[in-house]
Amino acid sequence: MAPPTARGPSCAVSPTAIRLKRNRSNGGAIAGFQRAFWFGDADFVMPKSGDDLLAPDFVERAMAVLLANPDCAMCHAGGLVFSDGSDRRSLYPAGHTLQAIGPDRVGRACHVMQRYTSSPSFWGVYRRDAVDRLAPIRFRAGWDHVVLAELALHGEIRHVPSALYFRRDGGKPLLTLARAATEQGTRGVAPDGGLGELRWRTPLITTAYAHLEAFAAARLPESERIVLMQHAADIFRARWLGGMRHEASRLRADLPGLLAMLAGAEPVLVQWRARTLCDAIRAVETILPDEDFTAAQIEVAAMAGETRIHAAAA
């Protein structure tokens, strides 16, 4: 297989058809992806990360699928991993591609939740009519999972089976990605400080719970939203139960240190930290109903309540 060398199609484009909008600073992948959706008025949009490559005919072949299938919201391609200065190439398994097709929108979203794994099936060409219906992207671990599952509610997701997407060096560690997906992480602020949200510590659980957050506000009848939320919890438990139980155990082991952050802090910080801790606990107990953090929640509520009483007395 020839080494990846090109970044786009070899067609000529009139300079008048191009408008450049430059970010003043690096806002991270989530902000960049959101801006790609919100700026411009072309019928199709192709967000792109800065470290990967595309085959010369990537756009042409993805667009052929989109134009032949008016109900298709996005088309991606097969992928491979490469490293600079190395001849080694590793193909992604065929199971990493998505083929969420047919008229059943709930079924399409379930297909994505059951199958989506890696970036080749995310960095595709999107139909703007579909992405205009998406909610703003939340700063959550698994945000790309959520985008694709919600997108499938508004159209089909198809793929070109050929390896046309070249990913440099493969994926990053899960906790690294989760930290980077927080609002603090995207701004270069350490998310594990006293002001950071805590759900990055449980990235698999957070990914599953983020689907519930998205489906609760999806543009669907309430009955379908409830079904989707139930499916999301079931599907991700089936996929990742072992890993999610490990995350819950790790959070439980971290609780003494997290609770200690509440003690002696200013009242506003106590309330803030209590909220972020309860958010993390609530996600665990929602996705893993047999995990019981009741005692920790009572302790958090007692510490927050005591702080309020003392602040009012002062």
C-alpha positions in Angstrom: 0.0 0.0 0.0 1.4 3.4 -1.0 2.3 5.7 1.9 -0.1 8.6 2.6 1.2 11.7 1.0 -1.8 13.9 0.1 -4.3 15.9 2.1 -7.1 16.5 -0.3 -8.5 16.0 -3.8 -6.5 17.0 -6.8 -9.3 19.2 -8.3 -8.9 22.9 -9.0 -11.0 25.3 -7.0 -11.7 28.9 -7.8 -10.1 31.2 -5.2 -13.4 33.1 -5.0 -15.1 30.0 -3.6 -12.8 29.9 -0.5 -13.2 32.0 2.6 -10.6 31.6 5.4 -11.7 32.0 9.0 -8.8 31.7 11.3 -9.1 31.0 15.0 -7.0 33.4 17.2 -6.0 30.5 19.4 -6.2 26.8 19.5 -9.6 26.0 21.2 -9.3 22.3 20.9 -11.1 19.6 18.8 -14.6 20.2 20.2 -14.6 24.0 19.6 -13.0 23.5 16.1 -15.5 20.9 15.1 -18.4 23.1 16.3 -17.1 26.1 14.4 -16.8 24.0 11.3 -20.5 23.3 11.6 -21.6 26.8 12.5 -19.6 28.9 10.0 -20.2 28.8 6.3 -23.2 28.0 4.3 -22.0 25.2 2.0 -24.3 22.1 1.6 -21.6 19.8 2.9 -18.9 20.3 5.6 -15.8 18.2 6.3 -14.2 18.9 9.7 -10.6 17.7 9.9 -8.0 17.3 12.7 -4.6 18.6 12.1 -2.4 15.5 12.5 -4.0 13.0 10.1 -4.0 12.7 6.3 -6.5 11.9 3.5 -6.2 10.1 0.3 -6.4 12.3 -2.9 -9.8 10.8 -3.8 -11.3 10.8 -0.2 -13.7 13.8 -0.8 -14.7 12.6 -4.3 -15.6 9.1 -3.2 -17.4 10.3 0.0 -19.4 12.9 -2.0 -20.4 10.2 -4.6 -22.1 8.3 -1.8 -23.8 11.4 -0.3 -25.1 12.5 -3.7 -26.4 9.1 -4.6 -28.2 8.8 -1.2 -30.1 12.0 -0.3 -31.0 10.6 3.1 -27.3 10.1 4.0 -26.2 12.5 6.7 -22.5 11.6 6.6 -20.1 9.4 4.7 -16.7 8.3 6.0 -14.1 5.8 4.8 -12.0 2.9 6.0 -8.7 3.9 7.6 -5.2 2.9 8.5 -2.6 3.9 11.1 0.8 5.2 10.0 3.8 6.7 11.7 6.2 9.2 10.2 9.4 7.7 9.0 8.0 4.1 9.2 6.9 1.8 6.4 4.5 0.0 8.8 0.8 0.4 8.0 -2.0 -1.1 10.1 -5.5 -1.3 8.7 -8.5 -0.7 11.0 -10.8 -3.7 11.1 -13.9 -3.5 8.8 -16.0 -3.5 12.0 -14.8 0.0 12.8 -16.9 1.5 10.0 -20.5 2.5 10.3 -23.5 1.5 8.1 -26.5 3.0 9.9 -29.1 2.9 7.2 -32.8 2.4 6.7 -35.9 4.3 7.9 -35.7 3.4 11.6 -34.0 6.3 13.2 -33.8 4.7 16.7 -32.3 1.6 15.0 -29.7 3.8 13.3 -28.7 5.4 16.5 -28.5 2.0 18.2 -26.2 0.8 15.4 -23.8 3.7 16.1 -23.8 3.1 19.9 -23.2 -0.6 19.4 -20.4 -0.2 16.9 -18.6 3.2 16.9 -15.0 2.8 18.0 -12.5 5.0 16.3 -11.9 8.2 14.4 -11.9 7.0 10.8 -15.7 6.7 11.1 -16.0 10.1 12.6 -13.9 12.4 10.3 -16.1 12.2 7.3 -18.1 14.5 5.0 -21.3 15.7 6.6 -24.5 17.0 5.1 -25.2 20.4 6.6 -29.0 20.0 6.6 -28.4 17.2 9.2 -25.8 18.8 11.3 -27.9 22.0 11.6 -30.3 19.9 13.7 -27.7 18.8 16.2 -27.4 20.1 19.7 -24.3 22.1 20.7 -21.5 19.7 21.5 -21.0 19.2 25.2 -17.6 19.1 26.8 -17.7 15.4 27.8 -15.6 12.3 27.3 -17.1 10.5 24.3 -18.4 13.6 22.7 -17.8 12.2 19.3 -19.8 9.1 20.2 -22.7 11.4 21.1 -22.5 13.5 17.9 -22.7 10.4 15.7 -25.5 8.8 17.6 -27.5 12.0 17.5 -26.6 12.5 13.8 -28.0 9.0 13.0 -31.4 10.3 14.2 -31.4 12.8 11.3 -30.1 10.7 8.5 -28.1 7.6 7.4 -24.4 7.1 8.0 -22.6 5.3 5.3 -19.0 4.5 4.4 -16.6 3.9 1.6 -14.8 0.6 2.5 -11.5 1.6 1.0 -8.8 2.9 3.4 -8.8 6.6 2.5 -8.2 8.0 6.0 -4.7 7.9 7.4 -4.4 8.3 11.1 -1.0 9.3 12.5 0.2 7.0 15.3 -3.3 5.7 16.3 -5.3 6.8 19.3 -4.4 8.4 22.6 -4.9 6.9 26.1 -8.6 7.1 27.2 -7.9 9.3 30.3 -5.9 11.7 28.2 -8.7 12.1 25.7 -11.2 12.5 28.6 -9.2 15.2 30.3 -8.8 17.0 27.0 -12.6 16.9 26.4 -13.4 18.9 29.6 -14.0 22.6 29.3 -10.9 23.2 31.4 -8.8 20.8 29.3 -9.7 22.6 26.1 -8.5 25.8 27.6 -5.2 24.4 28.8 -6.3 24.5 32.5 -5.7 21.3 34.5 -9.1 19.6 35.0 -8.0 17.7 38.1 -7.8 20.9 40.3 -10.3 22.0 42.8 -12.4 23.8 40.2 -12.4 21.1 37.6 -15.3 18.8 36.8 -14.8 15.2 37.8 -16.5 13.1 35.2 -13.3 12.8 33.1 -12.2 10.3 35.8 -14.9 7.8 34.5 -14.7 8.3 30.7 -16.6 5.1 29.8 -19.4 5.9 32.2 -19.4 9.5 31.2 -19.7 8.5 27.5 -22.7 6.4 28.2 -24.3 9.1 30.5 -23.6 11.8 27.9 -25.9 9.9 25.4 -28.7 10.1 28.0 -28.1 13.9 28.3 -28.3 14.2 24.5 -31.3 12.0 23.9 -33.3 13.7 26.7 -33.2 16.9 24.6 -33.3 15.3 21.1 -35.8 16.6 18.5 -38.1 13.6 18.9 -41.3 12.7 20.7 -40.8 12.0 24.4 -41.6 8.3 24.0 -38.8 7.8 21.5 -36.4 9.8 23.7 -37.2 7.5 26.7 -36.6 4.4 24.5 -33.2 5.8 23.3 -32.1 6.5 26.9 -33.0 3.0 27.9 -31.2 1.6 24.9 -28.1 3.7 25.6 -27.7 2.4 29.1 -28.2 -1.2 28.0 -25.9 -1.0 25.0 -23.0 0.5 26.8 -23.3 -1.9 29.7 -23.1 -4.7 27.2 -20.1 -3.2 25.5 -18.0 -1.9 28.4 -19.3 -3.4 31.7 -15.9 -4.5 32.9 -14.2 -1.2 32.2 -17.1 0.8 33.8 -17.0 -1.3 37.0 -13.2 -0.6 37.2 -13.9 3.1 36.8 -16.6 3.0 39.6 -14.1 1.2 41.9 -11.4 3.8 41.1 -13.8 6.7 41.9 -14.8 5.0 45.2 -11.1 4.7 46.1 -10.6 8.4 45.3 -13.6 9.5 47.4 -11.7 10.3 50.7 -9.4 12.7 48.8 -12.3 14.2 46.9 -14.3 14.7 50.1 -11.3 16.3 51.8 -11.4 19.0 49.1 -14.7 20.2 50.6 -13.5 20.5 54.1 -12.4 24.0 55.2 -13.0 25.6 51.8 -14.9 28.8 51.2 -18.7 28.3 51.0 -18.9 29.0 47.3 -16.1 26.5 46.6 -17.8 23.8 48.8 -21.0 24.1 46.9 -19.2 24.0 43.5 -17.1 21.0 44.4 -20.1 19.2 46.0 -22.0 19.7 42.7 -19.2 18.3 40.5 -18.7 15.3 42.8 -22.5 14.6 42.9 -22.6 14.8 39.1 -19.9 12.2 38.8 -21.6 9.9 41.3 -25.0 10.3 39.7 -23.6 9.2 36.3 -22.1 6.1 37.9 -25.4 5.2 39.7 -27.5 5.8 36.6 -25.4 3.6 34.3 -24.5 1.0 36.9 -27.6 0.8 39.1 -26.0 -1.8 41.5 -23.3 0.6 42.4 -24.3 2.3 45.7 -22.8 5.6 46.6 -25.6 6.7 49.0 -23.3 7.1 52.0 -21.0 9.4 50.0 -23.9 11.5 48.7 -25.2 11.9 52.3 -21.7 13.0 53.4 -21.4 15.5 50.6 -24.9 16.9 51.3 -24.1 17.2 55.1 -20.9 19.0 54.4 -22.5 21.4 51.9 -25.4 22.0 54.3 -23.2 22.7 57.2 -21.3 25.2 55.1 -24.5 27.0 54.2 -25.6 27.2 57.8 -22.2 28.7 58.9 -22.2 31.1 56.0 -25.8 32.3 56.9 -24.8 32.7 60.6 -21.8 34.8 59.7 
